[in-house]
Amino acid sequence: MDVAAFVEAQLPAPPARVLEVGCGSGNLARALAAVGYRVVAIDPRAPVGDIFESVSLEEFGGTGPFEAVVANRALHHIPNLPRALDRIARLLAVGGLLIVHEHAWERMDEPTASWYLERRGAVDPDAPRSVEQCLTDWAADHAGLHGYADMRAELDRRFDERFFAWTPYLYGELGGREVEPEERALIDSGTIQATGFYYVGEA
Protein backbone atom coordinates (compact mmCIF):
# COMPACT_ATOMS: atom_id res chain seq x y z
CA MET A 1 0.00 0.00 0.00
CA ASP A 2 1.41 3.40 -0.92
CA VAL A 3 1.59 6.22 1.60
CA ALA A 4 -1.39 8.20 0.30
CA ALA A 5 -3.63 5.12 0.34
CA PHE A 6 -2.49 4.24 3.86
CA VAL A 7 -3.08 7.74 5.18
CA GLU A 8 -6.53 7.98 3.59
CA ALA A 9 -7.48 4.62 5.11
CA GLN A 10 -6.62 5.91 8.60
CA LEU A 11 -8.25 9.34 8.36
CA PRO A 12 -11.80 10.21 9.40
CA ALA A 13 -14.10 11.11 6.54
CA PRO A 14 -13.64 14.38 4.65
CA PRO A 15 -13.81 17.27 5.29
CA ALA A 16 -11.74 16.55 8.41
CA ARG A 17 -9.02 19.08 9.15
CA VAL A 18 -5.52 17.64 8.57
CA LEU A 19 -2.06 19.05 9.24
CA GLU A 20 0.88 17.59 7.33
CA VAL A 21 4.25 18.18 9.00
CA GLY A 22 7.24 18.17 6.66
CA CYS A 23 5.24 18.07 3.45
CA GLY A 24 8.24 18.23 1.09
CA SER A 25 7.11 18.56 -2.51
CA GLY A 26 3.47 18.55 -1.41
CA ASN A 27 2.25 15.50 -3.33
CA LEU A 28 0.57 13.86 -0.34
CA ALA A 29 -1.05 17.11 0.80
CA ARG A 30 -2.45 17.74 -2.68
CA ALA A 31 -3.83 14.19 -2.85
CA LEU A 32 -5.64 14.63 0.46
CA ALA A 33 -6.99 18.04 -0.51
CA ALA A 34 -8.23 16.61 -3.81
CA VAL A 35 -10.54 14.18 -2.01
CA GLY A 36 -12.01 16.83 0.25
CA TYR A 37 -9.81 17.16 3.33
CA ARG A 38 -9.11 20.62 4.71
CA VAL A 39 -5.33 20.45 4.58
CA VAL A 40 -2.63 22.67 6.04
CA ALA A 41 0.81 21.48 4.91
CA ILE A 42 3.99 22.92 6.40
CA ASP A 43 7.66 22.62 5.52
CA PRO A 44 10.52 25.15 5.43
CA ARG A 45 10.70 24.39 1.68
CA ALA A 46 6.99 23.99 1.03
CA PRO A 47 5.77 24.69 -2.50
CA VAL A 48 3.60 27.69 -3.32
CA GLY A 49 -0.14 27.18 -2.88
CA ASP A 50 -3.13 27.94 -0.70
CA ILE A 51 -2.71 24.85 1.47
CA PHE A 52 1.04 25.32 2.01
CA GLU A 53 3.04 27.31 4.56
CA SER A 54 6.83 27.65 4.34
CA VAL A 55 7.54 27.19 8.05
CA SER A 56 8.87 24.53 10.37
CA LEU A 57 6.66 22.99 13.02
CA GLU A 58 8.46 25.11 15.62
CA GLU A 59 7.59 28.29 13.68
CA PHE A 60 4.05 27.29 12.74
CA GLY A 61 1.59 29.86 14.02
CA GLY A 62 -1.60 27.97 13.25
CA THR A 63 -3.93 26.61 15.86
CA GLY A 64 -5.87 23.40 16.25
CA PRO A 65 -7.80 21.41 16.59
CA PHE A 66 -6.87 19.09 13.75
CA GLU A 67 -8.56 15.73 13.45
CA ALA A 68 -5.25 14.29 12.26
CA VAL A 69 -1.59 15.17 11.89
CA VAL A 70 0.42 13.38 9.21
CA ALA A 71 4.21 13.03 9.34
CA ASN A 72 5.59 11.32 6.25
CA ARG A 73 9.34 10.66 6.65
CA ALA A 74 9.60 13.81 8.77
CA LEU A 75 10.07 12.87 12.43
CA HIS A 76 13.58 11.46 12.10
CA HIS A 77 14.79 14.87 10.84
CA ILE A 78 13.30 17.04 13.62
CA PRO A 79 16.08 18.16 16.00
CA ASN A 80 13.97 18.47 19.16
CA LEU A 81 11.61 15.54 18.77
CA PRO A 82 10.06 15.68 22.29
CA ARG A 83 9.10 19.32 21.84
CA ALA A 84 7.73 18.65 18.36
CA LEU A 85 5.56 15.76 19.54
CA ASP A 86 4.30 17.85 22.46
CA ARG A 87 3.24 20.50 19.94
CA ILE A 88 1.54 17.92 17.73
CA ALA A 89 -0.37 16.51 20.70
CA ARG A 90 -1.62 20.00 21.57
CA LEU A 91 -2.74 20.63 17.98
CA LEU A 92 -4.82 17.46 17.84
CA ALA A 93 -8.50 17.33 18.69
CA VAL A 94 -9.64 14.95 21.42
CA GLY A 95 -9.37 11.52 19.85
CA GLY A 96 -7.28 12.95 17.01
CA LEU A 97 -4.69 10.79 15.26
CA LEU A 98 -1.00 11.10 14.49
CA ILE A 99 -0.29 9.13 11.30
CA VAL A 100 3.37 8.36 10.70
CA HIS A 101 5.38 6.84 7.86
CA GLU A 102 9.02 6.56 8.91
CA HIS A 103 12.48 5.20 8.29
CA ALA A 104 14.13 2.90 10.83
CA TRP A 105 17.54 3.46 9.32
CA GLU A 106 19.48 1.72 12.09
CA ARG A 107 17.96 -1.65 11.14
CA MET A 108 20.28 -1.88 8.13
CA ASP A 109 22.31 -5.03 8.86
CA GLU A 110 24.75 -7.07 6.73
CA PRO A 111 22.15 -9.18 4.86
CA THR A 112 20.02 -6.11 4.17
CA ALA A 113 23.06 -4.11 3.08
CA SER A 114 24.17 -6.95 0.81
CA TRP A 115 20.82 -6.95 -1.03
CA TYR A 116 20.71 -3.15 -1.09
CA LEU A 117 24.23 -2.94 -2.49
CA GLU A 118 23.56 -5.57 -5.16
CA ARG A 119 20.50 -3.64 -6.30
CA ARG A 120 22.15 -0.24 -6.06
CA GLY A 121 25.30 -1.35 -7.83
CA ALA A 122 23.24 -2.22 -10.89
CA VAL A 123 22.15 1.40 -11.36
CA ASP A 124 24.80 3.48 -9.56
CA PRO A 125 28.46 3.36 -10.65
CA ASP A 126 29.42 5.21 -7.46
CA ALA A 127 27.94 2.57 -5.15
CA PRO A 128 30.25 1.29 -2.37
CA ARG A 129 32.53 -1.60 -3.30
CA SER A 130 31.80 -3.77 -0.27
CA VAL A 131 29.09 -4.46 2.28
CA GLU A 132 31.38 -3.15 5.01
CA GLN A 133 31.83 0.15 3.17
CA CYS A 134 28.11 0.31 2.48
CA LEU A 135 27.33 0.00 6.19
CA THR A 136 29.98 2.59 7.07
CA ASP A 137 28.63 5.05 4.52
CA TRP A 138 25.05 4.35 5.58
CA ALA A 139 25.83 5.12 9.23
CA ALA A 140 27.67 8.30 8.26
CA ASP A 141 24.81 9.45 6.00
CA HIS A 142 22.29 9.00 8.81
CA ALA A 143 24.39 10.27 11.71
CA GLY A 144 22.41 12.59 13.95
CA LEU A 145 19.01 11.40 12.72
CA HIS A 146 16.54 9.75 15.07
CA GLY A 147 16.28 5.98 14.85
CA TYR A 148 13.29 3.78 15.50
CA ALA A 149 13.97 3.28 19.20
CA ASP A 150 14.15 7.01 19.91
CA MET A 151 11.07 7.81 17.84
CA ARG A 152 9.06 4.98 19.33
CA ALA A 153 9.95 5.92 22.90
CA GLU A 154 8.81 9.52 22.39
CA LEU A 155 5.64 8.43 20.58
CA ASP A 156 4.74 6.01 23.39
CA ARG A 157 5.05 8.76 25.98
CA ARG A 158 2.35 10.83 24.28
CA PHE A 159 0.15 8.56 22.19
CA ASP A 160 -1.73 5.27 22.43
CA GLU A 161 -0.88 2.99 19.52
CA ARG A 162 -3.79 2.30 17.18
CA PHE A 163 -1.79 0.66 14.37
CA PHE A 164 1.78 -0.43 13.68
CA ALA A 165 3.42 -2.33 10.82
CA TRP A 166 6.93 -2.79 9.47
CA THR A 167 7.15 -1.98 5.76
CA PRO A 168 9.56 -2.00 2.82
CA TYR A 169 11.38 1.30 2.46
CA LEU A 170 14.62 0.87 0.51
CA TYR A 171 12.87 0.40 -2.84
CA GLY A 172 12.44 4.18 -2.95
CA GLU A 173 16.21 4.50 -3.39
CA LEU A 174 16.51 1.52 -5.73
CA GLY A 175 14.34 2.24 -8.72
CA GLY A 176 10.91 2.69 -7.19
CA ARG A 177 7.76 0.61 -7.14
CA GLU A 178 9.02 -2.25 -9.29
CA VAL A 179 11.52 -3.20 -6.56
CA GLU A 180 8.98 -3.14 -3.71
CA PRO A 181 7.57 -6.68 -4.23
CA GLU A 182 11.06 -8.16 -4.08
CA GLU A 183 11.90 -6.21 -0.93
CA ARG A 184 8.62 -7.23 0.70
CA ALA A 185 9.15 -10.91 -0.16
CA LEU A 186 12.66 -10.85 1.34
CA ILE A 187 11.34 -9.18 4.50
CA ASP A 188 8.52 -11.72 4.81
CA SER A 189 10.99 -14.59 4.45
CA GLY A 190 13.29 -13.12 7.12
CA THR A 191 16.14 -12.66 4.66
CA ILE A 192 16.44 -8.89 5.17
CA GLN A 193 15.19 -6.35 7.69
CA ALA A 194 12.27 -4.01 7.17
CA THR A 195 13.56 -0.46 7.46
CA GLY A 196 10.25 1.37 7.18
CA PHE A 197 7.22 1.47 9.40
CA TYR A 198 3.70 2.82 9.65
CA TYR A 199 2.39 4.02 12.99
CA VAL A 200 -0.92 5.51 14.07
CA GLY A 201 -1.36 6.90 17.56
CA GLU A 202 -4.15 8.63 19.43
CA ALA A 203 -3.24 11.51 21.72
Disulfide bonds with the S-S distance in Angstrom:
none
